Amino acid sequence: MSYAVFTTSTFEKEMEDLEKDEQERIIKLYSQLKENPRSGDQLRYDFFREKRIKEKRVYYLVYDDLKIVLMVAISGKKDQQKTINYVISYFDEFREYAESLSKNN
């Protein structure tokens, strides 16, 4: 069964700041994650993952029970730890958002 891929508003804003080719590679990543949500590297928790695209890292959360992948952040290597800490600090809010998406779709 394939997963639905969603983004947060923060993720969308970060996407707008990327170059066109980076945006296109991330959009291609959506379809890859629909079929294989665990294709990236695990970060601390099995459901928290990252995928490297050139010099950027794309962070996402996998909710198996909801069949949802939630794209939450993009960063460069320099801001990697800060971004990871941000995502971890908002796990509960991201979960609530994913549950609301699941009910509405």
C-alpha positions in Angstrom: 0.0 0.0 0.0 1.3 3.4 -0.9 1.6 6.3 1.5 0.2 9.8 1.1 2.9 12.6 1.1 2.1 15.9 2.7 4.1 19.0 3.6 3.9 21.6 6.3 3.7 25.4 5.6 7.2 25.8 6.9 8.5 23.2 4.5 6.7 24.9 1.6 8.4 28.2 2.5 11.8 26.6 2.6 11.1 25.0 -0.8 10.5 28.4 -2.3 14.0 29.5 -1.3 15.7 26.6 -3.2 17.0 26.7 -6.7 14.7 25.2 -9.4 16.7 22.0 -9.9 16.6 21.3 -6.1 12.9 21.9 -6.0 12.4 19.4 -8.9 14.5 16.8 -7.1 12.5 17.1 -4.0 9.2 16.8 -5.9 10.6 13.6 -7.4 11.3 12.5 -3.9 7.6 12.7 -3.1 6.8 9.8 -5.5 9.7 7.8 -4.2 8.5 8.2 -0.6 5.0 7.2 -1.5 6.2 3.7 -2.3 9.2 3.5 0.0 8.9 5.9 2.9 11.9 4.5 4.7 14.3 5.2 1.8 16.2 7.9 3.7 18.5 7.7 6.7 17.0 7.2 10.1 17.6 9.9 12.7 17.3 8.9 16.3 13.8 7.4 15.8 12.6 4.9 13.2 9.9 7.4 12.0 12.2 10.4 11.7 14.2 10.3 8.5 16.3 12.5 6.2 17.2 12.3 2.6 20.2 14.2 1.2 19.7 16.1 -2.1 22.9 17.8 -3.2 24.0 20.0 -0.3 20.6 20.0 1.3 18.9 17.6 3.7 15.1 17.0 3.6 13.6 15.9 6.8 10.4 13.9 7.1 8.3 11.9 9.5 6.7 8.5 8.6 3.4 7.6 10.2 2.8 3.9 9.4 -0.5 3.8 11.2 -1.8 6.7 9.1 0.0 5.7 5.9 1.4 9.3 5.8 4.8 10.8 5.1 5.0 14.4 6.4 7.7 16.5 4.9 8.7 18.9 7.7 12.0 20.7 7.0 15.0 21.4 4.7 18.4 22.5 5.8 22.0 22.7 4.8 24.8 20.8 6.6 25.6 23.9 8.7 22.1 24.1 10.2 21.6 20.3 10.4 21.6 19.9 14.2 19.5 23.0 14.8 16.9 21.7 12.3 16.9 18.2 13.8 16.3 19.7 17.3 13.5 21.8 15.9 11.7 18.8 14.4 12.1 16.8 17.6 10.7 19.6 19.7 7.6 19.7 17.5 6.9 15.9 17.2 3.6 16.2 19.0 2.3 19.1 16.9 3.4 17.3 13.7 1.6 14.1 14.8 -1.6 16.1 15.4 -1.3 17.8 12.0 -0.8 14.4 10.4 -3.9 13.0 12.2 -6.0 15.9 11.0 -4.7 15.4 7.4 -5.6 11.7 7.7 -9.2 12.5 8.8 -9.7 15.0 6.0 -8.4 12.8 3.2 
